Amino acid sequence: MRIITCSALIDRDGTRGPSRLTLDSDGITAVEALPAGAVHDDLVVMPALANAHDHGRTIRTSSIGGFGRPLEVWLHRLRLFAPLDPYLAAAAPFARAVAGGQGATMVHYTGVQGLTPYVDEVREVARAASDAGLRIAFALAMRNQNPLVYGDSVPVLDQLSGDARAEVERRFLSVTPLSVAAQLERVDAVAEAIGGPMVDVQYGPQGVQWATPDLLEAIAQASATTGRRVHMHLLETRYQRDYADRTFPQGIVTYLKEIGLLSPRLTLAHCVWARPDELELLAEAGVTVSVNTSSNLALRSGLAPVAAMLKAGVKLAIGIDGQAFDEDDDLLREMRLIWSLHAGWGFDRALSPADVLDAVLATGHRTLNSPVTGRLAPGAPADLVLVDRALLDADALMPVEPVELLFARATARHVKETIVAGRTIVRDGTVTGIDAEAIHREVRSRLRAGMAGSDRFRAVLPELETTICRHFTERLGCC
């Protein structure tokens, strides 16, 4: 049994004053208000945070010149990274995640290392999550078309020099995608290998531009049959909007409804370019949208219509997408950024701190099939983040509501402790289950050594990026 005293509790129901929480094994057994004058620790206690869209990216992509590049060329630049041992590759981002107060995270597994058979690789990812103490949802990236641009690659290839074309074809066009049946079977195999109380396995179609209709329809049917959740990108960039409009004249969201993919089991990442009528359909079907503001800024994708989403009744979650504002996986800062950009101007209020808290304390957890409900109450899991209130309010000039302080200045450095399933996974800035500094040193060392293997690709990358930029801007006009 463990007793935690604090100056304030914050959960989806609001803020309470000085309190005592009793933990027993992996759950909360009691939550009591402290009497006036009772001694307590100067902490703010909240449910652990949920990151509803991420990919478990190993290292900062600005380190390979990725900053400020649109998604359509940024994705290709990721091929500069050499493959790593999958445990190392996953342990680094998981350590950063828990240090920032995350207790549950989506891992949309688009970055396969490929050094071992797929199921063996994901076992190592799950082992890294277990060592970090992190709950994860593992969505297998499922795709079978458009490896280079959204549509036929030949027009792009034809504009490249001979050497560039050969290198691009080798890197992007040499692998035949798995059949639809094989991709579905692999989801079942992964669920058998790693599924459990701390790992929820989901279907992860990468997006309508990367998955053929037969793959999307098969996933919709499989989800309906098994009850397994689906996690997918939708309308992240205006170029994806253009592709969807040209390919699905009835409307992309209407098409997803027609094939049965819209349901409360579906999470859509981004929806930056979703229209009001599409948001109405998503709300009607009970779909959750994970917004990823820092990522959308870094990749020049735009700002999601968060106020319109809430007005339509769309369930809102928040993700980091491997591109937090300072590339540090700090979900506390991401919460503040989303409120700052989407709350409204002047006296208008389109988004409240309570909306943001509900997204990370409750809705995000539901999309990951985490047991956390966003409420601190007897019977709830002992998944908590303890914020050092004294550090948060170092000025200490007058009483200020803890929520206001949280949204004014909280970052990962204010996290005193993170607890998941009753286990302390971060204490005083140190991840207890992983030597985060050693892991990052090893990752950097191996990636530096592997850069020589990408010399040929690095040499042709400027030509490829220029050609792809021309390909897209000719369709939508100068950017």
C-alpha positions in Angstrom: 0.0 0.0 0.0 1.2 3.6 -0.7 -0.2 6.9 0.4 0.2 10.0 -1.7 -0.7 13.5 -0.4 -1.0 16.5 -2.6 -2.0 20.1 -2.8 -4.4 19.5 -5.7 -6.0 16.8 -7.8 -6.9 17.5 -11.5 -9.0 15.1 -13.5 -11.7 15.2 -16.2 -14.2 16.3 -13.5 -12.2 19.4 -12.5 -9.9 20.4 -9.7 -10.0 19.4 -6.0 -7.9 20.8 -3.2 -5.5 19.0 -0.8 -6.1 15.3 -0.9 -4.9 11.9 0.1 -4.7 9.0 -2.4 -4.3 5.4 -1.3 -2.8 3.0 -3.8 -2.8 -0.8 -3.5 -0.9 -2.9 -6.1 -2.0 -1.5 -9.4 -5.2 0.5 -8.4 -6.5 3.4 -6.4 -8.4 2.3 -3.3 -9.3 5.6 -1.8 -9.3 9.3 -2.6 -10.0 11.6 0.4 -10.0 15.4 1.0 -7.5 16.4 3.6 -8.8 18.5 6.5 -7.8 22.1 6.7 -4.3 22.6 7.9 -3.2 19.0 7.2 0.4 18.6 6.1 0.7 17.4 2.5 3.3 17.3 -0.3 3.2 20.2 -2.7 2.2 18.2 -5.7 -0.5 18.3 -8.4 -1.7 14.8 -9.2 -3.4 13.9 -12.5 -4.2 10.7 -14.4 -1.2 9.7 -16.6 -1.5 11.3 -20.0 -2.4 9.5 -23.3 -0.6 10.2 -26.6 -3.2 9.2 -29.1 -1.1 9.3 -32.3 2.6 8.6 -32.6 5.0 6.3 -34.4 7.8 5.8 -31.8 10.4 7.7 -33.8 13.8 7.0 -32.5 15.5 10.3 -32.9 14.8 13.9 -34.0 14.3 14.2 -37.7 15.7 17.7 -37.9 19.0 15.9 -37.4 18.8 14.8 -41.0 17.6 18.1 -42.3 13.9 17.3 -42.0 12.7 20.5 -40.3 10.2 22.6 -42.2 9.9 20.2 -45.1 6.4 19.2 -46.3 5.3 15.6 -45.5 5.5 14.5 -49.1 9.3 14.9 -49.1 10.0 14.6 -45.4 8.8 11.0 -45.5 11.3 10.0 -48.1 14.1 11.7 -46.2 13.6 9.2 -43.3 15.3 6.6 -45.6 18.6 8.3 -44.6 18.3 6.5 -41.2 20.1 3.2 -41.1 18.0 0.3 -39.5 18.6 -0.3 -35.8 18.2 -3.0 -33.3 14.4 -2.7 -32.7 14.7 -2.7 -28.9 17.1 0.3 -29.0 14.9 2.0 -31.7 11.8 1.7 -29.5 13.4 2.2 -26.0 14.6 5.7 -26.9 11.2 7.3 -27.7 9.5 5.3 -25.0 11.9 6.7 -22.4 11.2 10.2 -23.6 7.4 9.5 -23.5 7.2 8.5 -19.9 9.6 11.3 -18.8 7.0 13.7 -20.1 4.1 12.2 -18.2 2.8 9.8 -20.8 1.3 6.6 -19.4 -0.2 5.3 -22.7 0.9 5.8 -26.3 -0.1 4.9 -29.8 2.6 3.2 -31.8 1.5 3.4 -35.4 4.4 1.2 -36.6 5.4 2.7 -39.9 9.2 2.6 -39.2 10.0 -1.1 -39.5 13.7 -1.9 -38.9 13.6 -5.1 -41.0 16.6 -6.8 -39.4 14.6 -9.7 -38.1 11.2 -11.3 -39.0 8.4 -8.9 -38.3 6.9 -10.7 -35.3 10.3 -11.0 -33.7 10.8 -7.3 -34.2 7.5 -6.3 -32.6 8.3 -8.5 -29.6 11.3 -6.3 -29.0 9.2 -3.2 -29.3 6.8 -4.6 -26.7 9.8 -5.5 -24.5 11.0 -1.9 -24.7 7.5 -0.7 -23.7 7.4 -3.1 -20.8 10.8 -1.9 -19.6 9.8 1.7 -19.8 6.5 0.8 -18.0 4.4 2.3 -20.8 1.0 1.1 -22.0 0.9 1.0 -25.8 -1.5 0.5 -28.6 0.4 -1.1 -31.5 -1.2 -0.4 -34.9 0.4 -2.3 -37.7 1.1 0.0 -40.7 -0.9 -1.5 -43.6 -0.3 -0.1 -47.1 -0.1 -1.5 -50.7 0.2 1.4 -53.1 1.8 4.8 -53.9 5.3 4.4 -52.5 6.6 7.6 -54.1 3.7 10.0 -54.7 0.0 9.9 -54.6 -0.6 8.1 -57.9 1.6 6.9 -60.7 5.3 7.1 -60.0 6.4 7.1 -63.6 6.0 10.9 -64.3 8.3 11.6 -61.4 10.8 8.9 -62.3 10.9 10.1 -65.9 12.1 13.6 -64.7 15.1 12.2 -62.7 18.6 11.7 -64.0 19.6 8.1 -64.6 21.6 7.7 -61.4 18.8 9.3 -59.3 16.1 7.1 -60.9 18.1 3.9 -60.3 18.6 4.8 -56.6 15.0 5.9 -56.1 13.6 2.7 -57.8 15.9 0.6 -55.6 14.8 2.2 -52.4 11.1 2.7 -53.0 9.9 0.4 -55.8 11.8 -2.8 -55.3 9.5 -4.4 -52.7 6.2 -6.0 -53.6 3.6 -5.3 -50.9 2.0 -8.1 -49.0 -1.3 -9.3 -50.2 -4.4 -8.1 -48.3 -4.9 -11.5 -46.8 -1.3 -11.7 -45.6 -1.5 -8.2 -44.0 -4.6 -9.2 -42.1 -3.0 -12.5 -41.0 0.0 -10.6 -39.7 -2.2 -8.5 -37.5 -3.5 -11.7 -35.9 0.0 -13.0 -35.5 1.2 -9.9 -33.8 -1.9 -9.9 -31.5 -1.1 -13.4 -30.5 2.6 -12.5 -29.9 2.3 -9.3 -27.9 -1.4 -8.6 -27.1 -2.3 -8.3 -23.4 -3.2 -5.9 -20.6 -0.4 -3.5 -21.5 -0.5 -3.9 -25.3 -3.5 -3.4 -27.5 -3.0 -4.5 -31.1 -4.9 -2.5 -33.8 -5.3 -2.3 -37.6 -3.2 0.6 -38.9 -4.0 1.4 -42.5 -1.5 4.3 -43.2 -4.0 6.4 -45.1 -6.4 6.3 -48.1 -3.6 7.4 -50.4 -1.5 4.5 -49.4 -4.1 1.7 -49.1 -6.2 0.4 -52.0 -10.0 0.2 -51.6 -9.8 -3.6 -51.3 -7.4 -3.3 -48.4 -9.5 -0.6 -46.7 -12.7 -2.6 -47.2 -11.1 -5.8 -45.8 -9.9 -3.9 -42.7 -13.4 -2.5 -42.2 -14.9 -6.0 -42.3 -12.2 -7.5 -40.1 -12.7 -4.7 -37.5 -16.4 -5.3 -37.5 -15.9 -9.0 -37.0 -13.2 -9.0 -34.4 -14.0 -5.7 -32.6 -10.4 -4.6 -33.0 -9.8 -0.9 -33.3 -8.5 0.9 -36.5 -6.0 3.7 -36.5 -5.4 5.7 -39.7 -4.2 9.0 -41.1 -6.7 11.1 -43.0 -6.4 14.4 -44.8 -3.1 15.5 -43.2 -2.0 17.7 -46.1 -3.7 19.6 -48.9 -2.1 17.3 -51.4 -3.8 14.4 -49.7 -7.1 16.4 -49.8 -6.5 16.8 -53.6 -5.9 13.0 -54.0 -9.0 12.1 -52.0 -11.2 14.5 -54.0 -10.0 13.1 -57.3 -10.1 9.5 -56.3 -13.4 9.4 -54.3 -15.8 11.8 -56.1 -18.6 10.8 -53.6 -16.4 12.2 -50.8 -13.7 10.4 -48.9 -15.6 10.4 -45.6 -18.8 9.2 -47.4 -16.8 6.4 -48.9 -15.4 5.4 -45.5 -19.0 5.3 -44.2 -20.2 3.2 -47.2 -17.6 0.5 -46.5 -18.3 0.4 -42.8 -15.0 1.9 -41.6 -16.6 4.8 -39.7 -17.5 3.6 -36.2 -16.6 4.3 -32.6 -13.7 1.8 -33.1 -11.9 4.2 -35.6 -9.3 6.8 -34.7 -8.3 9.3 -37.4 -5.1 11.2 -37.1 -4.9 14.8 -38.3 -8.0 15.7 -40.3 -6.3 19.1 -40.9 -8.2 19.5 -44.2 -11.5 18.0 -43.2 -14.6 20.0 -44.2 -17.6 20.8 -41.9 -19.9 18.2 -43.6 -17.2 15.6 -43.1 -16.9 16.4 -39.4 -20.6 16.0 -39.0 -20.3 12.4 -40.5 -17.4 11.6 -38.2 -19.3 12.9 -35.1 -22.4 10.9 -36.1 -20.4 7.7 -36.3 -18.6 8.2 -33.0 -15.1 8.5 -34.6 -12.3 10.0 -32.6 -9.9 12.5 -34.2 -6.3 12.8 -32.8 -5.0 16.3 -33.6 -1.2 16.7 -33.8 -0.5 20.4 -33.8 3.3 20.5 -33.4 3.7 17.9 -36.2 1.4 19.9 -38.5 3.4 23.0 -37.9 6.8 21.3 -38.4 5.7 19.7 -41.7 3.8 22.8 -42.9 0.6 20.9 -43.1 -1.8 23.5 -41.6 -3.9 23.8 -38.5 -6.6 21.3 -37.8 -10.1 22.9 -37.4 -10.3 22.0 -33.7 -13.0 24.4 -32.9 -15.2 23.1 -35.7 -14.5 19.6 -34.6 -15.8 20.3 -31.1 -18.8 22.2 -32.4 -19.7 19.2 -34.6 -19.4 16.9 -31.6 -16.3 15.0 -32.8 -14.5 13.2 -30.0 -11.1 14.9 -29.6 -7.8 13.3 -28.7 -4.2 14.6 -28.9 -1.1 13.1 -30.4 2.5 14.1 -30.7 3.2 12.2 -34.0 6.9 12.0 -33.2 7.2 15.8 -33.9 6.7 17.6 -30.6 7.4 21.3 -30.7 10.9 20.9 -29.3 11.2 17.3 -30.7 11.3 16.0 -27.1 8.0 14.1 -26.8 6.7 16.5 -24.2 2.9 16.1 -24.1 2.5 18.7 -21.4 3.9 21.3 -23.7 1.8 20.0 -26.6 -1.4 20.5 -24.4 -0.4 24.1 -23.9 0.3 24.7 -27.6 -3.0 23.3 -28.7 -4.9 25.4 -26.2 -2.9 28.5 -27.2 -3.6 28.1 -30.9 -7.2 26.9 -30.8 -8.8 28.4 -27.8 -10.0 31.5 -29.6 -9.1 35.2 -29.6 -10.0 37.9 -27.2 -13.0 37.0 -25.1 -14.1 34.2 -27.5 -13.6 30.7 -26.2 -13.7 27.9 -28.7 -11.6 25.4 -26.7 -11.1 25.3 -22.9 -8.4 23.8 -20.7 -11.1 21.3 -19.7 -11.5 20.2 -23.3 -7.7 19.6 -23.6 -7.6 17.7 -20.3 -10.5 15.5 -21.4 -8.6 14.7 -24.6 -5.4 13.6 -22.9 -6.9 12.2 -19.6 -9.9 10.3 -21.0 -10.6 10.2 -24.8 -7.0 9.4 -25.8 -7.0 6.5 -23.4 -10.2 5.1 -24.9 -8.6 5.1 -28.3 -5.7 3.0 -26.9 -8.1 0.6 -25.0 -6.3 1.7 -21.9 -8.3 1.2 -18.6 -7.7 4.9 -17.6 -11.0 6.8 -17.5 -9.6 10.2 -16.7 -11.1 10.1 -13.2 -9.2 9.8 -9.9 -11.5 7.6 -7.8 -11.5 4.3 -6.0 -11.3 1.4 -8.5 -9.4 3.4 -11.1 -6.0 2.1 -12.2 -3.0 3.6 -10.5 -1.8 5.5 -13.6 -0.7 8.9 -12.4 1.5 11.8 -13.1 2.7 13.9 -10.1 3.7 17.4 -11.0 6.0 19.4 -8.7 3.8 22.3 -7.8 6.5 24.2 -5.9 8.7 24.1 -9.1 5.7 25.0 -11.2 4.9 28.0 -9.1 8.5 29.0 -8.2 7.4 32.7 -7.9 4.8 31.9 -5.2 3.4 35.4 -5.1 -0.3 34.6 -4.5 -2.6 31.6 -4.8 -3.1 30.7 -8.5 -5.3 27.8 -9.7 -3.2 24.8 -10.6 -4.8 24.4 -14.0 -3.9 27.9 -14.9 -0.3 27.2 -13.9 -0.3 23.9 -15.8 -1.4 25.6 -19.0 0.9 28.6 -18.5 4.2 26.8 -18.1 4.2 23.1 -17.4 6.7 20.9 -19.2 8.3 17.6 -18.7 10.8 19.1 -16.3 8.0 19.7 -13.8 7.1 16.0 -13.6 8.1 14.6 -10.2 6.9 11.1 -10.8 5.0 9.0 -13.3 3.2 5.9 -12.1 1.6 3.3 -14.4 -0.3 0.2 -13.1 1.0 1.0 -9.7 4.7 1.0 -10.8 6.9 4.1 -10.5 8.3 4.5 -14.0 9.8 8.0 -13.6 11.2 9.6 -10.5 12.8 13.0 -10.3 13.3 13.1 -14.0 14.9 9.7 -14.2 13.3 6.8 -16.1 13.5 3.8 -13.7 13.3 0.9 -16.1 15.6 2.1 -18.9 18.9 3.9 -18.8 17.7 6.6 -21.1 21.1 8.4 -21.4 22.9 5.1 -22.3 20.2 4.2 -24.8 20.4 7.5 -26.6 24.2 7.4 -26.7 24.0 4.0 -28.3 21.3 5.0 -30.8 23.3 8.1 -31.9 26.5 6.1 -32.2 24.9 3.5 -34.4 23.0 6.0 -36.5 26.2 8.0 -37.1 28.0 4.8 -38.2 25.2 3.9 -40.5 25.1 7.3 -42.3 27.7 6.1 -44.8 25.3 3.6 -46.1 23.0 6.3 -47.3 25.6 8.4 -49.2 24.2 7.5 -52.6 20.7 8.4 -51.5 21.8 11.6 -49.8 23.4 12.6 -53.1 20.2 12.2 -55.2 17.8 13.5 -52.5 17.9 17.2 -53.5 17.0 16.2 -57.1 14.2 13.9 -55.9 12.8 16.6 -53.5 12.8 19.2 -56.3 11.0 16.9 -58.7 8.4 15.9 -56.1 7.8 19.5 -55.2 7.2 20.3 -58.9 4.9 17.2 -59.2 2.6 18.5 -56.4 2.7 22.2 -57.1 1.8 21.7 -60.7 -1.5 20.2 -59.4 -2.3 22.8 -56.8 -0.4 25.9 -57.9 2.7 27.5 -56.4 3.2 26.9 -52.7 
